[in-house]
Amino acid sequence: MRHPIRVVIVDDEPAITHTLSTFLAGHPDFYVVASCATVQDALIVIPATEPDLLLLDIAFPDGTAWDILRPLLPLSFRVIFITAFHEHAIKAIKVGALDYILKPVDELELSAALQKAQIDPPPAAQQITMATRHNGHTAPAQLLLRENHIYHLVNVADIMYLDATSGGLLLFHLQDGRQIPVHKTIRDYEDLLPAADFFRPHQSYLVNRRHVTQYHSAGHLILKNTHRVPVSVRKQDHIRDYLNG
């Protein structure tokens, strides 16, 4: 038996939230696990409830939808945008949302969008591929990392390197000495983190160049914390040019 799709509604208009909740209550394939009305609350509620689907407004008193999505990348849920502005809807589709609905909410449009959510789509991390580039943002300033049932909000600038040599876990090494293990792959973050700062000297490492202090021709990097990161033979010339750039 297929489990209901878990839904979180994020909208600052109570009437819209009520309309969406009431409509979904009549559809047993969907289950509203939570709703909230601000960016700040969304960044708490979404990780805590782990939804399959997010019904998301775009403009909030304390920020925008992009302020919610960026720290949560790579996403583990699908997104349907709810907006009063057609130009916002066009941008939502450009960044890869599952669908969008214009306010006031039309039940036929909502039903059609929800049907898309019932079809197994590509992973949401691939759908919202360029959310970080919307409105001039080229990369998130922070990431929300999940370590089992604990969530860490870390500054991207504090990430020294990512290490995928720990048997199925990806370790984030931070400049304060912390190591945060997550159940993700380097590929999940390689396209997300800024290419101007992060590079891949080896298939198992992603390094922040701002924390590199030395490059040894023997084939390794020395970081500020004295950690040593290998450089694969085939990448040595490229890495040398990259660090000189």
N, C-alpha and C positions, 0 to 999 in steps of 0.2 A: 504494500500500500504506500502510495506516495504521500510524503508529509506536506502539510500546507506551506506555502511560501510565506516566510516571515517578513513582515513589512514594518518599516519605520517611516513616519510622516514628519517632515520638517517644514513647517510653514508658520508664518507669524500672523496669519489671519484665522481666527477661531472658526469662522463660518466655513472656510475652505477645509480646514482639518476635520470639522464635523461632517461635511459632505463626503469627503474621502472615506472617513471611518465608517459612516453609515452605509455607503455603497459596498465597501469591502466586507462588512458584517453579513451581507447577503450572499457572499461568495465563499463557500467552504474551502476552496483551494487557496485562500489567502487568510492570513492571521496578522492583525495589527498588534505588534508587541510593545510599541511605544510611539509617542509623538512629542514633539518639542517645538519651540518657536524662536530660538536664537542660535547663533553660531556656537557660542560658548557651551550651551546645553547639548547641542548636537555632537560636539567632540567628546562628550562624556557618554551620552546615551548610545551612540552607534557602536563604539567598541564594546560596551557592556552588554548589548543585546544581540550583536552579531546577526544583523538581518540578511536576508537574501535579496531584498529589494528596497530601494530608497525612493520615496516620493518626495522630491526636493524642490522647494521654491528657490529663486535665484537671488532676490534682494532681501536683506534683513537689516534691522536697526544697527546691529553690531558687526556687519560685514556682508559677505556674499557667499554664494554656493561654493565658489572656488576656494574660499577660506576654510570651508569644511572639507572639501575633497583633497586638497593638497597634502595636509598632514596625514591623511589616511591612505595615500598611495603606497604600494599598488593595491587597488581596491579588491575586496573579496565579495562584493555585492554588485547588483545591477542598479542603474539609475534611470528614473523617469523624472524629467523636469516639469515643474508646474509654474507657469509664468503668465503675467498679464501682458507681456510685450512680445510682439512677433519677432523683433530683431534678436531678443534673447533666445527665443526658440531656435532660430537659425543657427546661432552660435552654439547652442547645446548640441545640435545634430553634428555640427562640424567637429566637436571634440569627442563625438562618439557615444552620446547617450543612447539608451535603448529606445527612447521615444520622448516626446514632449507633449504637454497638454496646455492649451491656452485657457486662461481664466476669462469669464466664469466657466467652471468645469462642465463639460458636456458629457453625459453618461455614456453615450455611444463612443466618443473618442476615448474616454477612460477605459471602457470595456475592451476596445481594440488594442490599447497600449498594454493592458494587463494580459491579454492573450499572447502578446509577444514574450512577456515574462515567463509564460508557462512553457514556451519552447526553449529547449536547452540552447542558449546562445554561447558565443565565445566568452571566455573568462572576462569579468568586468575590468580586470587590470588591463586588458587589451582594448576594451571598449572606450574607456576614458583615457586614451593614450596621451592626449595632449592637453589635459586640463591644466597642467602647470604652466602652459604657454599662453593661456588665455589672458587677455588684458595686460599683456606685456610681461608677465611672469615667466621666466625661463626655467625655473626650478623651485621646488619648495624650500623654504628657509628652515623648516622643521619636518621631522618624520615621527610618526607614532609607531613604535615598535612593540609588538606583542611577544612577551616572554611567558608562555603558559597563560596564567590568569592575571598577569601583571602587565600594565601598559606603560611604556617609557616614552615621553615626549622629548626628543633630542634635537639639538641644533645641528644642521648639516655641517656647519663649519667645525663642529667639535668631533666629527667622525674622522679618525685617522686612517683606518682601512677596514675592509670587509674580508673575512677569511672563511673559505668554504672547505677547509680541510678537516672539519670536526665531525665526520660521520653522519651526514644528512642534515646537520645544522649549519646555519650561516652565522658567524660571530661578527658583531659590530664592535670594533675596538675604539674606544673614545679617549680623548686626550686627558680626561681625569682618571684614567686607569680602569674604568669599568669595561666589562665585556658582556654584551647582551646577545644571547642566542635567540634566533628566530627560525621558524620553519618555512623559510623561503630560499630562493636561489639567487646567485649573483645576477643572473639575467633579469630577475624581477626589478633590480635596482640599477642596473647598468644604464638603461635608457632614461631612467628617472632622475638620477643625479647629474649635475652639470658636467658636461664633457670637458669644459675648460679647466675643471679642477680635479675630476676623477678619471683615472686611467687604469687599464688592466695590464699589468706587467707579466701576468701569469694567469693561466686558466682558473686558478683557485683564489685569486686575490683581486680586489678592486681598491685602489689607493688614492688618497687625497694628496695631491702634489704639494699642497701648502704645508704638509707635515713631513715632507721628505727633506732630509739634511744632507745626505750623501748618495751618490751613485757609484758603485764599484764596478770596474770593468770585468771583474771576476764573475759578475752576474747576480748582484743583489743590491737592494736599496736599504739605507739606514734611515729610520724615522726618528722623530724628536724624542720618543720614549725609548730609544736605542733598539727597538724591535728591528729585526732583519726580515725583509721580504724578497723572495727569489724573483729573478727576471728570466723568463724563458729565452733560450738561445736565439730563436727566430725573431724575438721581439727586441733584442738588445739595441740594434741600430735605431729602430723606431722610437724606443723609449728615450734614448739619448737625445734624439732630435726634439722629441716632445718636451723634455725637461729644459732644453735650451731655448724653446720657443717663448 
